[in-house]
Amino acid sequence: MKLYNLTLQRPGGITHVIHGNFSGPKQQEIVVSRGCVLEVLKPDPSTGKIHTLLTCNAFGIVRALHPIRLTGSNRDYIVIGSDAGRILILEYNGQKNTLEKARNVHQETFGKSGCRRIVPGQYLAIDPKGRAVLIGAIEKQKLVYILNRDAQARLTISSPLEAHKANTITFHTVGVDVGFENPVFACLEVDYEECDNDATGQAAKDIKQSLTFYELDLGLNHVVRKYSEPLEKFANLLITVPGGSEGPSGVLVCSENYITFKNFGDQPDIRCPIPKRRNEIDDRERTMVIVATATHKTKNMFFFLVQTEQGDIFKITLTHDKDMGMVTEIRLKYFDTVPVASAMCVLRNGFLFIASEFGNHYLYQITQLGDADDEPEFSSSERLEEEDTFFFLPRKLKNLILVDEMDSLSPITACHIADLANEDTPQLYVTCGRGPRSTLRTLRHGLEVTEMAVSELPGNPNAVWTVKRRSDDPFDAYIVVSFINATLVLSIGETVEEVTDSGFLGTTPTLSCSQLGDDSLLQIYREGIRHIRADKRVNEWRAPGKRTITRATVNQRQVVIGLTGGELVYFEMDATGQLNEYTERKEMPGDIVCMALGSVPEGEQRSRFLAVGLSDSTVRIISLDPKDCLERLSMQALPAPAESLCIVEMKTTEGGVFVDTTSGREQQVGPTGTAFLNIGLQNGVLLRSVLDSVSGDMSDTRTRYIGSKPVKLFRILMQGNEAVLAMSSRTWLSYTYQGRFHLTPLSYESLEHASGFASEQCPEGIVAIAGNTLRILTLEKLGAIFNQEIRKLKLTPRRFIIHPEMNWLYLIESDHGSYTELRKQQNREQIAKDIVDAADDEDKEATREVANAMLAEKLPEETFGAPKAANGMWAAQLRVMDPITGDTKFIYEFEQNESAVCLSLMRFDTRPADTFLLVGVARDLVLSPRSHLGGMIYCFLVLENGERLHFIHRTVVDEIPTAICPFMGRALVGVGSSLRIYEIGKKKLLKKCENK
């Protein structure tokens, strides 16, 4: 039984990437598959940042993804092959921000659910003209669907046509661009029928892969196996070459060490070797394959970007003789080197998106196409001996600029939860990644905060606000900071500096201030209200008698103040910009502890409701409508006295196009929002109630404990929508993102007061005070559950443990097909020696300088990858790391072909004062077919409070030690299928007993 589940954080690795005009004719988006999640991404051309427009859980495994566009259309559909046993076509509605099933497209079930080898869904191939789609299985079955349009120009799909062939394994499928002739699909296949019937196994050794073309006859409505051709080498990828009026048609076959162009008719095969790095210390027998491709096509030209398994990207162009209708040459040129991708795509606005199954994802800006540089170009017309190839020198980025990076935890190899930083909230310590791009990441629950500026103030302030000069100004003009006995006004420009001519009263503390009406400013202080007009005229309202103002709340056109004794005074701005007091005042039955006004809705003159919190632990909704002004509408009792209130309207649904079911007409519908009353209590609890927009009733109250201090609430803007900043012992943000409500803490120190902030350098930020400092902050990664601190590692981390007293991390890292640092240096020195020995006597000195330069130059393995060793070769190391600073305190590198498997800290009864670290190691491990030369248990003495390790001895065992743990003062070790207990000895561990 398999249950649906939702994870705390969505998957990080991306398996499939497509791009197209999904929301509109000129709106180019990226759709990615993260296993069971579909995401719509859009790069911002002005900032270069990738924004996630939509995240949709598919509740299934997405096995294939492809865009399709009908002939004459200006939008793309999304075709999905999954484990559901049905074909699915989606369209992206940009106005509603949803993925919808294409109307009139029947989801016919063609097989059982699950990833089965004979049920189609693993491969998708699309006719470039959008007339048909082939969905194939790993073995035997292929189905072809014909796509068309009905009278209302809506997509329709036919019944499936079978193209099955028994005893056939498929490796890849693509649609061939043949213009408007019958659609053709190309497949890489292997027929294993003879292998099954041959008991000697010789047929399996001699088996060959074939390139097979299937043709869909639109006239006869059936699929035929048109042509099949055996391949010299096994291939893993096919690339469609543009055809019709745009190119020569055909396919590029990517096989081991070669790229070959193939087409029908008289076209001869054109083959070009895949270039290799010069002076590389890789295994000599290593073959090179292409792992990711991207095609860029315009009206006048096209080219392909292909990436090798080392990360090197080559630009491929074809020389096409239009008179003969044939391709005469394949030309390759080294483009750049980026981390190895699972898929990549080139966008029309010049971006290259690199998606990785293991590690972070990257967005690059293409600055040039590599045509004008002096990089050598490799051609298929150059004659080389069989298995010879071209060589090139990798370099730093030249044609690409990194503009954005998306974090990914995939794959997670080990995880521990502990509060090593003494933050009261535990952190997640996660090792993830593969090879030189591996990392140790510290995850904290909360949004990542970016500090834009921090400046000290002359004292400890108690409040801060930002104010615009005019209501239509895009940016704030002033930051107003209130102290216990004064008010400081700062102007916002290229620099932030104090001003004295703003009209604000600076000799008294401020209770509230804001921009009022079109161009007025308002300051409320204990003795009165100061209304500053645009021409610097000041209107003062003084508090009556000996009474003072204790609480105040303001929006764009309304002001409400609370006087000592619980009296409410209401002001409203008229059409001339004058602030007028309402004729009556409202006596409340208790002291006023907090108040809140909502923003004035668009197209209206006032906010209808005022929320008032009283000292008797109640909240009352007061009407501000002229018909029943200052009348109580509803009341809610609270479990504790209120500290602050905040009314916000949060967008609950996106706007879009609504289709009337009776008339069939489309109507534009704007976004809808719901008013919420947020109540912060003095006991650290945050309440959120739905506020009825007609009656003022409060309902659907939700409760959340957010800290030990009284909760202060502040209304700010996040991505153009209202949000609430809640401050207690920790700061939280309440906001909506992609139609879902989020309440997430900020990974930042405790704040005391805050306000929204907008400037040219920081369009959507927060200005806050903490202690005697003023801080300007931004929150960029909305929707994220965790923020990360990243520490780079060298090899793939396998396991790690935490020192129980000193909190050091002990990590074991190992990689298959890798060299140790000592072996790498020996190989480089051997290559340099060979270069010098092969040179003539008169060139010896110059050659020696070249060899020395080669030895001195070391490319960063994080980008260029580590040298690949032969099968069965391992590199491993043991690392001691400080989890707080990320500093590596100690490294022990194991010998070549030793792979670390497990580790454990323990104390033996015979030496109770010492702590030992035991590490289980495998020797000469070959993964397939599995073989090894036994294993060893390394014993280290822990010194200097756990910061250093001293090697004591190693114990040879006949099988691989896969698990070690302390047991009653001794070491319990799983060795192969045996369970053993060891005691510490002087020269090795002593086996005390064994259970086989």
Steps between C-alpha positions, in 0.01 A plus 500: 500500500630847408364803685506855368725724703607862512857589594612794709718617212448413135761287316811690391632294210367574150461208260334667197498854361300649213442859390241667281225759472265339749308806628495714186657567162800702626521368856777241523498278808689194622315192627703259713424164653630422849395136507144538627478881480451726196622858516460796268803734510560834333834686481479876546699657213566819699640340816602155372320330790281192456152533650279202576155575362330175594572180692262209438517158664425229243460220760684271260835461328558718194707281264503721188416860416471672162348820354274482194358776280231446239573639153402866483461534877695745716487307828653175619335211681680267745497125430579278798601136517455366853445187705121538472464286188332787310604786277447849640507836319502817714475870423627778725247773581716800582209713623377241749855371555391137470584194292180375343418188302446587135127508435352237263815284543397157622751344743485148366640229726741278305666303780527428869635764734859484616838524325478175303737408220229419242253779589558820296593819682880487517560671164323783315562606141316791339456577133662846462187625317281392793298241307575189705661374819668162560506365855724198549593243761847368579403172337267400217215752505467831316179695445444789259226761552390740226430856620261739327260790559121517506277779366568712812878462447529278808748215518366151421673161521439178306486142618847345532672328209730212592864478394598204719794268435568206728846422643612861453656731758477875428771743612374834362237643264462832315276645233669560163435840335372406151295814439137418414565150368380202700632525861812290565645392837855374560582243769815342639418131542656163579341172387583229755308208348818322383662553840210321671535203266882476517614295801871566432471875564685588181198680354486727804866593448446573130173690545467832318278798551287625211352833397138440397258740331123469546267682258144604577294479179236770547306376195474137606502583874759244608868484602762308301858408584657685209874441531756350740878530494756338734740734681873446539501619862237510770324837515314664787345813345337624181473867400242620249644713219263771367347408164264629237591856403711547818766232458612166357285279730641174643642420843828529688589170667705547820701185574818414686777737380309603183218720371353379169254666263254263332214557258294317235583465134844556354631693799828336615572473872708793634696408812704724729692397815411659834806706605681415823699715740869533431742362761212348697593238760179301444502127445635431147215259423229747594241575232320832468122536464259791464265537799294814422406697188322823407393627159468868409318585179422833331368584155850523353712252692511224756762342724524238772664513842609159628658420835737212574506308826794718611285816471662638182250667265561493124320700237406288195421647160429316175626599154203451268524491120152624403546420131575134571273494806772333709708567809870500415666578833453505878688777680562499876634785708578508871250737659544492881503263797220493757389239757360183344129536418213255485335736248561847361318749279580821311241778528430765238603782736854364517488288816637148538332298776701210644294254706673233704376182658784522755589847625387857444343634181642797310383777269762646266485799268645425155721800423632375166454196278871419481531582129752782526750355748824319420379165638588216258213349301484125441358360178380160382691557175835471681624143457599319820593144578229283652453578872716813467339827600556875529636668811423836661595694813216575743484854634291727719167635375533717192168483316279463810442707814340345807198714599300279739521178697223280642582295810446126498562244774491206260626245584496495882745235620478555877315724747516583872276733701674682786528845658876534462479881466308541831211681330220327700362371168677190362675518162509235230855399398479340157769359270397511137631512146740280308871514431680837515167685518408335830405720794414497867198724551359639823124544464305734726123526496423847373530749217844618400557868584743719304647801682516800269627746764561520876570831677527598865269761651580748780274314743255213531196580282153362572331531159571558130285592195554579134307778328446603137461864391211420265269200486602422141875508569661161435759543777505623859637847580560489878588256776355627831660358815342564841706506820381527858526882494553601135429416135768465230410553132728352232466569126536212254712555189837374383592528867285512815557821697323708764272788393337776706262660246254211463234664721508222761535605862836369622484591871247237604457124449267396218209256536429467127575671171403440140424651162140625492277570199678595179789712629470558877699364792371414846676473836323389817667561837375489859377862507331517161491448125719686249361516142771619258367622162700486174574877520650447849193648676442323831161437663515401866234317703563504874384237747229648728585603857752286680421192295763353266495273200593142590425305180459593134434336164505653152432407138495706179192709594406418860649565845382352831658586834441369850518740794572415861186368662393294199355772274508456119535799265443448127631722216435472127648693209260686272528575127702820564768315698379635836502262800162525675404362842177300525244683709467226763759311702476145624556402862635146525429282806869457578846631422599482133812283458513481117314602184509420127353636177499316171622659178246699301365266227557610142214722374366574851538794738553322828569174677175376659643344815709597798638228730556598863667289767410574861663421832213259586645245245247573228515623143213706360421587140372858471317628191635809322215513249319841515166319558611340829834664576678384817236233569622160619446224243657195665720393787739214569632391837872420514695255719742780596518880457574618148833668423438607138249467215536501121232482228625381161335385180680196362453381143346152511443440126671633190308693236431344164253426227168352610285311247124542547353148471165625368614746234848361439646851513830579670505763774803658663496449875736684735679345798292444813618566852390427856531742792677354803530645849834402654516524879829489687463407867725586792565128568671448162200357311394620154130473407362539149128543437307548178328841505165504319504790252125573549410432863841532665464161670816308592517128417734208428755600762842332469757496783880475493754543779793693352716610794538584867461880464183703427420492126530825301344511152597714200343517155750489210494421127644178356492457120234771479267330751433584863682288758545509878828510689451350848772572758547305821817330628527406130372684194241331272353593163136424413446520122342328199715343230365326189150500649606335827524654847841488670611583854877469509766627744788717383848360547620816666553643845211640700357834378303761698312712245474507122342662196491440128780663300528586130791671326664488161765256624251295706150511345339271758674481834458544874648765727528378859664583831689262726670646808664825394531408132286578195492221242375478143411140407362315198328161469561348158423126523133507587339157518817334632476292816869502590795729448843351449862544596719313252842344574682348204638147511743319270351151449154350530409493872383159616435534873581732787468502878506773767734507800258484796691750714702730271253500205765434232383327183685189378429434132609220268510579128570260215460493122508217251714543189720759673865562577648605831691830505829311510410292193378811313834672557692188393294478179557867420874466557506192274319687220736795537798264484360332187455840334859599575641162390312514170638844409806560282823606663476861378142528632568339838514827695180643353323168545613482863348845562173382346506187716568703816214738414273197455600369843439840661156549343221323684145548381234519775344155514169645621446644151717286273445167675751260650720277280328168435685185598435141392221283636578374851726791597400701808608812683389561860575730791400569859425861598453676835293818461375784718123517427471867598783657298536224240876480560667165434712411803652173379510283187625144465524369143469126455713308252401452136212251450388517863139616543365612837170333586410568866631666817427522871633667817546276807670445831637159595472373857871414498589865419215709648690829490549495121253551216558309176362544148459178299460518122397203284672489160454277192800402283493484118121501489348445154129580488392294199559210493558533874841400627751618762819406685349520848507800728671676790402674821708812561540606864570867588558654843304824551726782627473871589133487604408321180670743262784265397529130425803278547523179295548197730470188280284327246347154517464289184170309466385254235176684406392864479417656841165668433394611851677584827349600835600493869365210706569450872845654489604323180452542124214319327587467130299363208752330269332360191229265628669460843454694822818535705610656829849652515717622786774760466852361468847649465556401135150421384144441616453167677202286392319373809200323349308459175148414390476381138 
